[in-house]
Amino acid sequence: MKLRSFIGSRVIKTGIAVLLTAYICKWIGWSPVFAVITAIVTIEPTVSDSIRKGLIRFPASAIGAAYAVLFIALFGNSPVTYALSAVFTISTCFRLKLHDGLLVATITSVAMVDVIHSNYLMEFFIRLFTTTIGLSVSTLVNMFLLPPDYQKNIQSKVTSIAQELGVLTKDIYHCHLLTDEKSNESKYLNRLLELDKIIIRAEILSRYQTNDTKYHFTEYNQEKFKDLKTQLHFLRIMHYHITNVIDHPKGRINVNENEKNELMIVSSYIAQVLKKEIAFNSNDIQDKRTRLNKLFWKEKHRTHELSKDMLNKLPFELVMLYELISILELTEDYYMTEELNEENVNLN
């Protein structure tokens, strides 16, 4: 476990794939160089990527080997052979849209120039078979040895994203309600941008895990992961709503003391729930949503009474109320999904 955490699962799997590939080639009596090269570049973040790209790399490697044999037969072991093998391999793979096979095909092509001296057709098929060995071994190692499992990482990111969104909701609303400082908006925007990077990373890991569910996950784990993806989706939308508050041109909301206190209470409540400082309660959510809705319709009614000249933009007070209601509802959706997941755990 310590070794795995120190150098990473992918590095360990690459080393094992290289070892097994070399052993197989030595046992058959073939040079392992080309098979090892293929095994190194074929270990991917997901099993599905290894299989998909392997199906591309095989014909690409065949193209590279064919060009190497052709130009060796025409020009022998010369600089022209290296150049033409590389150029034609790249051009052909590019035109055939074998982009994922470009690297291994080009390496195979130029590396073959120095090792082929006779029996060109036999050498071509040997290189093709060794490439197949490298592809097969690396794919099987990726599938069965330390298989990629991003779920714990995604769960950790979802939890931290939810907590940070809760804190940002509270900080941003309190800033607008209590101060006129524009400098704080830049600080909050930077925090939102950093959080967006974490969300994007979690979404990438989620796609990786989705691609591999058919290879490793039990039915229970698939349901659990599905709920986790749903929660991440809710957090992405929540991030969007909080960003809308920052992007609005007006810096402070004009409300009376009672309305201000209500907004501060709700934003603080969202932060506490998402940080799990207090337990989620659907009745509390419903109560706070009802009070916010009353404030929203009251503000909307007041807005209709304004002159048309004042309605070039949606009033900031109305925007703040709408976004806070949306964030509150998303908080409820987030935890309802979590509760459903816990119920499934108990049933299993």
TIVEX-444282 format. One record per residue: residue in three letters; x, y, z of N, C-alpha, C, O in turn. Coordinates in steps of 0.02 Angstrom, whole numbers, plus 50000, padded with zeros to 5 digits. Example, Ala and Ser with C-alpha at 12.3 -4.5 7.8 and 13.67 -1.06 7.14 Angstrom:
BEGIN
Ala506604971650390506154977550390506604983550390507124983450423
Ser506424988850354506844994750357506455000250394506705005750402
//
This chain:
BEGIN
Met500414993950000500005000050000500435006350000500285011249966
Lys501005006150040501445011950042501775013049974501835018749951
Leu501985007549943502295008049877501805010949827501995015049785
Arg501175008749831500655011149784500545018549792500475022149743
Ser500515020949854500395028049866501005032249848500935038149833
Phe501605029149850502215032949836502325034049762502475039649741
Ile502235028849722502375029549650501755029249606501795030749547
Gly501185027349634500565027449595500405020749563500845017049542
Ser499765019349559499525012949531499715012249458499905006849435
Arg499665017749421499795017349349500525015649334500675011949287
Val500975018349375501695016849366501825009449382502205006149347
Ile501525007049437501605000049455501354995449400501684990649381
Lys500764997049373500474992949320500894993149256500964988149221
Thr501194998949242501634999449184502234994849192502424991349145
Gly502534994949252503114990649265502944983349258503324979449229
Ile502374981349286502164974249282502014972249210502184966749188
Ala501674976749173501524975349103502154974449062502194969949020
Val502654978649075503294978149039503634971549057503904968149013
Leu503634969749121503944963549143503634957449110503984953149084
Leu502974957049112502624951349082502714951049007502814945748978
Thr502684956848975502774957148902503464954648882503544950848835
Ala503974957048919504664954948903504754947448914505084944048874
Tyr504464944848968504514937648981504194933548925504484928548902
Ile503604935548903503254931848850503654931948785503734926748752
Cys503914937848767504294938348705504944934248709505134930948660
Lys505274934448767505894930448775505744923048771506124919148743
Trp505174921048800504974914048799504854911548727505024905948709
Ile504534915948687504404914248617505044914448576505124910748527
Gly505514918848597506144919448560506164925648516506584926048471
Trp505734930548529505724936748491506014942348533506014942148595
Ser506254947548498506494953448533505904956948567505394958148535
Pro505964958648632505394961748667505344969248660504874972248686
Val505814972448624505844979748623505194982848600504924987248634
Phe504934980748543504334983848515503714982348558503274986548566
Ala503684976348584503124974548627503134978748691502614980948715
Val503734979748719503804983748780503604990948768503264994048809
Ile503824993748711503635000648694502885001348691502595006048718
Thr502554996548659501824996648654501494996048722501014999548736
Ala501764991648765501474990748831501514997148872501054998748910
Ile502065000748866502165006848905501645012148887501365015348931
Val501525013148822501085018548801500345016548802499905020748791
Thr500205010248816499515007848813499155008048880498545007748882
Ile499525008548936499205009249001498845015949004499165021149002
Glu498185015849010497775021849010497425022749077497425018149118
Pro497145028749090496795029849153496205025149164496025023649221
Thr495895022749110495325018249116495425012049072495795012249023
Val495085006649091495115000549051494805001648983495064999248932
Ser494255005248981493905006448917494355010248869494335009048809
Asp494745015048895495215018648853495765014048826495965014648768
Ser495995009548869496505004748846496255000548789496614999348740
Ile495634998148795495344993948742495214997948679495394995948624
Arg494905003748688494725007948630495355010248592495385009748531
Lys495845012748629496455015148596496885009348570497255010148522
Gly496835003548604497194997748580496964995648511497364993648469
Leu496304996048499496034994348434496254999348380496234997748320
Ile496455005248401496715010248354497465009248344497725009948289
Arg497815007648399498545007148396498775001048356499315001048327
Phe498374995748355498574989748318498644991148243499184989848215
Pro498134993748209498224995148138498735000648125499075000648074
Ala498785005448173499275010748164499985007848166500415009748126
Ser500105003248212500754999948216500904995848154501474995548130
Ala500384992648127500474988848065500674993448008501094991647967
Ile500384999348006500565004147954501285006347961501665006547912
Gly501495007848024502185009948036502675004448018503195005847987
Ala502514998248036502964992648020503004991547944503544990047918
Ala502444992347910502434991347837502864996547802503244994847756
Tyr502815002847824503235008047793503975006847807504395007947763
Ala504135004647868504835003247884505114997847838505664998547811
Val504744992447829504964986947785505034989447713505524987747680
Leu504554993347690504564995847622505185000147608505534999047559
Phe505315004947652505865009647639506545006547653507045008647625
Ile506575001547698507194997947708507364993947644507944993747623
Ala506864991047614506964987247552507194991847495507594989747453
Leu506954998047495507125002747441507795006347453508195007047407
Phe507915008647515508495012947528508985010047578509505013047591
Gly508825004247607509265001447657509255005347722508815009447733
Asn509745004047764509795007547829510135014347819510745014947826
Ser509735019347802510005025947787509565031347820508995029947839
Pro509825037447826509425042947855508775044147817508275045947847
Val508795043047751508185043947711507645039147733507055040947735
Thr507835033047750507345028047772507005030147837506395029547844
Tyr507405032747884507105035147947506605040747934506045040647961
Ala506805045547893506385051347880505735049347844505195051347865
Leu505805045347791505215043447753504745038947794504135039647789
Ser505025034547834504605030147876504195034347925503595033047934
Ala504515039247956504155043448004503625047747970503055048047993
Val503815051047915503355055547880502745051847853502185054047863
Phe502865046347820502305042647790501855039347843501245038947834
Thr502165037047897501765034147951501305039347982500715038147992
Ile501585045147997501185050548028500635052847980500055053648001
Ser500815053847917500315056247868499745051347859499165053247858
Thr499915044947853499395039847842498945039147903498335038947896
Cys499235038847962498835038248024498385044348033497815043848055
Phe498655050148015498265056248021497665056247974497115058047993
Arg497785054147912497245054047862496715048747880496125049647865
Leu496935043347910496465037947930496165039247999495785035148025
Lys496345045048028496085047048094496275042048149495885040848196
Leu496865039348143497135034848195497575038848242498155037048254
His497305044348268497705049048307498015045948370498585047348387
Asp497625041748404497875038648465498435033548452498775031448499
Gly498535031748389499055026948373499675030148342500155026648325
Leu499665036748335500225040148302500895038948336501385037348303
Leu500905039648402501535039148438501845032148432502425031448412
Val501455027148450501735020348449501895018148378502375014448367
Ala501495020348329501625018448259502275021548234502665018248200
Thr502385027848250502995031348227503615028448261504125027348229
Ile503565027148327504125024148362504295017248334504875015648322
Thr503775013348322503875006748293504215007148225504665003348210
Ser503985011848184504245012548116504985014248116505375010948081
Val505175019348153505885021548152506335016648189506925015848172
Ala506065013348242506475008648279506625002348239507144999148248
Met506175000548194506274994548153506834995348102507124990348080
Val506985001448083507475002648030508154999548048508494996948005
Asp508344999948111509004997848132509054990348147509604987648156
Val508474986948149508494979848169508304975048113508394968948120
Ile508044977648058507854973248002508424972947951508654978047926
His508654966847937509204966047889509024961247832509304961747778
Ser508554956647845508344951847794507664949147813507394950747866
Asn507384944847769506724941947782506214947247802505914947047855
Tyr506134952147758505734957947774505014956147792504734958847840
Leu504714951547754504024949747767503954946447836503484947847873
Met504424941947852504404938647917504494943647974504154943248025
Glu504954948347964505064953548016504434957748026504274959748082
Phe504084959147971503474963047977502964959548022502674962648066
Phe502854953148010502354949448049502584948448122502174948548168
Ile503234947548132503484946948201503354953348240503134953048297
Arg503494959148208503374965548243502634966548256502434969348307
Leu502234964148210501504964648219501274960348278500854962548318
Phe501554954448283501364950048338501624952648405501274952248456
Thr502224955348406502494958048469502084964148492501984965148552
Thr501864968148444501434973748461500784971348491500524974148539
Thr500514965948463499894963048489499994960548561499554961348603
Ile500574957648574500724955248642500734961148691500444960748745
Gly501074966548671501104972448715500424975448729500264977148786
Leu500014975948676499334978648684498914974148730498574976648775
Ser498944967748718498524963048756498724962748830498294963048874
Val499374962348842499614961848912499444968148951499194967749007
Ser499574973948922499444980248958498704981148972498514983549025
Thr498274979148924497554979748934497314975048990496914977049032
Leu497564968948990497364964149041497624966249110497264965449160
Val498224968849113498494971349177498074977149202497914977449262
Asn497894981649158497484987449177496794985249201496494988449245
Met496544979749174495874977449190495854973649257495384974449296
Phe496354969449269496314964949327496794966649384496674964449441
Leu497314970449372497784972149424497694979449445497774983949404
Leu497534980549508497404987349533496954991149485497144996449461
Pro496364988549470495924991849421495764998949443495675000249502
Pro495705003649396495565010649413494905011249451494395008649430
Asp494935014649508494335015849548494375022949575494725024449622
Tyr493995027349542494015034449559493465036549607493405042449624
Gln493055031749629492465033549667492635037049733492315041949751
Lys493135034449770493315037649833493575044749822493415049249861
Asn493955045549769494215052249753493655056949735493645062749756
Ile493165054549696492595058649678492185060349739491975066149747
Gln492075055449783491695056649844492015062049887491685066449914
Ser492675061649893493045066649932492975073649901492875078549937
Lys493025073949835492965080449801492255083149807492165089149818
Val491755078949801491055081149807490935084049876490615089249883
Thr491185080749927491105083249996491435089950006491135094550034
Ser492055090749982492415097049990492095102549948492085108349969
Ile491845100849888491515105849846490885108349880490755114349881
Ala490485103749908489875105749943490025110350001489675115350011
Gln490535108750040490715112950097490925119950075490725124850105
Glu491345120250023491575126749999491015130849969490995136949978
Leu490555127649934489975131249907489545134049963489275139549957
Gly489465130250017489095132750074489415138950104489075143850119
Val490065138650114490435144250142490395150350096490285155950120
Leu490465149250031490435154749983489735157949982489685164049978
Thr489225153849986488545156649988488455161350047488205166850040
Lys488665159050104488615163150165489035169550158488785175050171
Asp489665168750138490115174550134489875179750084489885185750098
Ile489655177450026489445182049973488815185849993488765191849984
Tyr488325182350021487705185650041487825190350099487545195850101
His488225188350147488365192850203488755198950179488655204450205
Cys489185197950130489565203650103489095208650071489155214650083
His488625206350030488155210849996487665214050045487445219650035
Leu487485210350096486995212950144487295217850193486945222350218
Leu487935217150209488235221050263488735226250239488865231050275
Thr489015225450179489535230150157489425232250085489015229450049
Asp489805237350066489805239749996490485238449964490625241149910
Glu490915234449995491595233649971491625229649907491425223749905
Lys491855232849853491915229449789492525224749787492545219949749
Ser493025226249829493635222149828493485214849847493825210349823
Asn492985213849889492815207049910492555202849851492655196749850
Glu492225206149803491955202449746492505199049706492415193449683
Ser493065202449698493625199449662493895193349700494075188349669
Lys493915193849765494155188249806493685182249799493915176649792
Tyr493035183649802492555178149796492555175149726492465169049717
Leu492655179349676492675176849607493265172149598493215167049564
Asn493835173949627494425169549623494295162849657494505157549633
Arg493955163049713493785156849748493305152549706493365146349704
Leu492845155849672492385152149628492755149049569492595143549547
Leu493235152649542493625150049486494035143949507494085139049470
Glu494335144349566494715138549592494255132649604494425126949590
Leu493655134149630493175128749643492935125649577492815119649574
Asp492875129749526492675127249460493175122149434492985117149402
Lys493815123349446494335118649424494255111849460494345106649429
Ile494085112149524493985105949562493375102249535493385096049529
Ile492845105949520492245102849492492395099549425492165093949412
Ile492765102949383492955100249318493355093749326493245088849291
Arg493825093849374494225087849387493775082149411493865076449390
Ala493305083649455492845078449479492415075749422492265069849419
Glu492215080149376491815078049318492225073549271491955068749243
Ile492865075049264493305070849223493375063849254493315058849219
Leu493495063749319493535057349354492885053449349492875047349344
Ser492335057149352491675053949346491585050649278491315045249273
Arg491825054049226491785051049158492225044849154492045039849123
Tyr492825045249184493265039449186492905033549218492905027949192
Gln492605034849277492285029449314491675026749276491545020749277
Thr491315031249243490725029149204490935024349149490605019349136
Asn491495025849116491735021649061491935014649085491905009849047
Asp492125014149149492375007749174491865003849215492024998449240
Thr491255006449223490765003049266490614996049241490484991549281
Lys490614995049176490434988449149490974983249160490854977349150
Tyr491574985449182492114980749192492214978749265492434973249280
His492044983449311492234982149381491654982549431491694979449483
Phe491134986449417490644988049468490104982749475489874979849426
Thr489914981449538489314977449551488704981949541488774987949534
Glu488114978849541487504982749532487424987849588487204993549576
Tyr487594985949649487534990549706488004996449697487805002249707
Asn488634995149678489115000549668488905005149612489025011249616
Gln488595002549560488355006749505487825011549529487825017449510
Glu487365009249571486845013549599487145018949643486945024749641
Lys487625016949683487965021749727488325027049687488305032949704
Phe488665024949635489025029749593488555034249555488695040149545
Lys487985031549534487485035549499487235041249544487155046849521
Asp487125039749608486915044949655487465050149664487315056149671
Leu488085047949665488645052549673488695057249613488825063249622
Lys488585054749553488585058949494488015064049496488095069849476
Thr487445061949522486875066449528487035072149576486875077949563
Gln487355070549631487555075649679488045080649648487995086649659
Leu488515078049610489005082349577488655087049528488845092849521
His488145084549494487755088649448487405094349485487405099949461
Phe487115092849543486785098049583487285103349605487135109249606
Leu487885101249624488405105949646488635110349588488775116249598
Arg488675107549528488845111549469488335117149458488525122849445
Ile487695115449463487165120449454487185125649511487085131549499
Met487325123349571487375127849628487945132849617487875138849632
His488505130549591489065134849575488855140249525489055146049531
Tyr488455138249476488205142949426487785148449459487865154249442
His487335146549504486905151549536487295156349580487155162249582
Ile487795153749616488205158149658488605162949615488695168749633
Thr488855160549558489235164849513488785170449486489025176049476
Asn488155169049473487695174149449487645179949498487575185749476
Val487675178549562487645183949612488245188449606488175194549610
Ile488835185549598489445189449592489465193449528489695199149527
Asp489205190449473489235193749408488755199549400488825203549354
His488265200049444487785205549438488135212149453488525212549500
Pro487995217349413488375223649420488285227349486488735230849507
Lys487705226649519487595230449580487905226849639487875220749644
Gly488195230649685488575227649739488215226649804488485223149848
Arg487635229349814487315228649879486565228049871486265231149827
Ile486255224049912485535223049909485185227849958485405228550015
Asn484655231049934484295235849976483655232750002483155232349966
Val483675230550063483095227550096483045230150167483535232950193
Asn482465229250197482395231450267482735226450314482985221250292
Glu482745228150378483115224050426482835217050432483215212150437
Asn482185216350432481875209750438482055205350378482225199450386
Glu482025208250318482195204450258482945202650257483145197150238
Lys483355207550279484075206250283484225200550330484615196050313
Asn483915200550388484035195250437483815188450408484145183350420
Glu483265188450372483015182150343483505179350293483645173350293
Leu483775183650250484265181450200484915179050232485205174150210
Met485125182450285485735180450320485635173750355486085169450356
Ile485045172750383484895166450418484895160650368485195155450382
Val484575161650310484535156250261485225154650232485405148850224
Ser485615159850215486275158550187486735155150238487135150850220
Ser486675157050301487065153750354486835146550363487245142050374
Tyr486185145550358485915138750365486175134150309486375128450322
Ile486195136750248486455132750192487185130850205487385125150192
Ala487575135650230488285134250245488345128850298488755124250292
Gln487945129350350487975124450405487775117450381488075112450401
Val487255117050339487015110550315487535107350269487685101450275
Leu487805111350222488285108550175488955106750208489305102350185
Lys489115110150263489715108350302489565102850352490015100450387
Lys488925100850356488695095650402488795097550475488915093250518
Glu488755104050488488775106350558488105105150591488075104350652
Ile487575105150551486915103250576486625098150528486815097850469
Ala486165094150552485875088850511485375091750462485015096550476
Phe485355088750402484865090750352484165088750375484055083150400
Asn483695093450367482995092150386482555095150333482555101250322
Ser482175090950299481755093350244481225098350267481025102750229
Asn480985097650329480485102350355480785109250364480455114250350
Asp481415109550387481755116050393481835119250325481735125350317
Ile482025115350276482105117850208481445120650182481425126150154
Gln480915116950192480255119050169480035125550202479765129950169
Asp480165126150267479985132150304480365138250278480065143550267
Lys481005137450267481415143050243481245144750170481265150550151
Arg481095139850131480895141150061480245144950058480165149450017
Thr479775143250101479135146850104479235154150121478925158550090
Arg479655155450170479785162450190480145166350134479985172150122
Leu480615163050101480965166350046480495167749987480535172949955
Asn480045163049973479565164049919479115170049932478955173849886
Lys478915170949994478505176750012478885183250000478615188049973
Leu479525183250020479945189150007480035190349932480035196049909
Phe480105184849895480205185449822479605188649789479675193349749
Trp479005186149804478405188849772478255195949796477985199949758
Lys478435197349857478365204249882478815208949843478615214449823
Glu479435206749832479915210849795479715211449722479795216749691
Lys479445206149694479225206349624478645211149616478605214849567
His478185211049664477615215749662477865222949666477615227249631
Arg478355224149709478635230849714478985232949650478945238749630
Thr479305228149617479655229549554479175231749500479335236149460
His478575228649497478075230449447477845237649455477595240749407
Glu477905240249514477685247049527478195252349508478045258249508
Leu478805250049491479325254749470479185257249399478845253949360
Ser479465262949384479375265749317479775261549267480255258149286
Lys479595261849203479935257949152480675259849146481085255649127
Asp480835266149161481535268349156481985264649206482585264149196
Met481695262249259482085258849312482125251349301482445247849340
Leu481815248849247481785241749236482205239449177482055234349145
Asn482745243249162483185241149109483545234649127483725230649084
Lys483655233749192483975227749217483555224949274483215228549310
Leu483595218349283483245215149338483525217749404484135217449413
Pro483105220149449483355222749513483775217649550483625211649551
Phe484305220049580484775215649614484445211949672484605206149686
Glu483975215249705483625212049761483245205849737483235200649771
Leu482945206349678482565200749651483045195049630482895189149639
Val483615196949601484115192049582484365188149642484435182049641
Met484515191849696484775188749757484275183749786484465178249807
Leu483655185649787483135181249814483055175049771483025169449796
Tyr483025176049706482935170349660483515165449667483415159349671
Glu484125168049667484715163649670484745159949737484935154149739
Leu484565163349791484585160049856484055154549861484185149249890
Ile483475155749833482955150549831483205144549791483115138849811
Ser483525145949735483785140549692484315136549729484325130349726
Ile484765140049764485305136649801485005132449857485235126849870
Leu484495135049891484165131349945483845124949918483895119649948
Glu483515125449861483195119549830483715114449808483605108349815
Leu484275116849782484815112249762485125108749822485335102949818
Thr485165112449878485415109449939484965103649961485195098349982
Glu484305104749955483835099449971483915093549923483925087749946
Asp483985094949859484065089549810484705085549824484715079449819
Tyr485235089149842485875086049857485805081049914486055075349910
Tyr485475083149968485425078750026484885073450019484935068050048
Met484375074749980483875069549966484195063749928484035057949940
Thr484655065449882485025060349846485465056349893485515050149887
Glu485775059749940486205056449989485795051850035486015046250050
Glu485215054150056484785049950098484545043750060484495038350089
Leu484385044649996484175038949955484735033849950484625027849951
Asn485345036349943485925032049939486015028050004486165022150002
Glu485915031450061485985028050126485435022750135485565017550165
Glu484835024150110484305019250114484475012950073484335007350094
Asn484785014050015484995008449973485525004250009485534998150004
Val485975007750045486495004250083486184999850136486384994050145
Asn485685002450172485354998650225484974992650196484954987350227
Leu484674993550138484304988050107484774982450086484604976550088
Asn485374984450065485854979350043486194976150103486614971750094
//
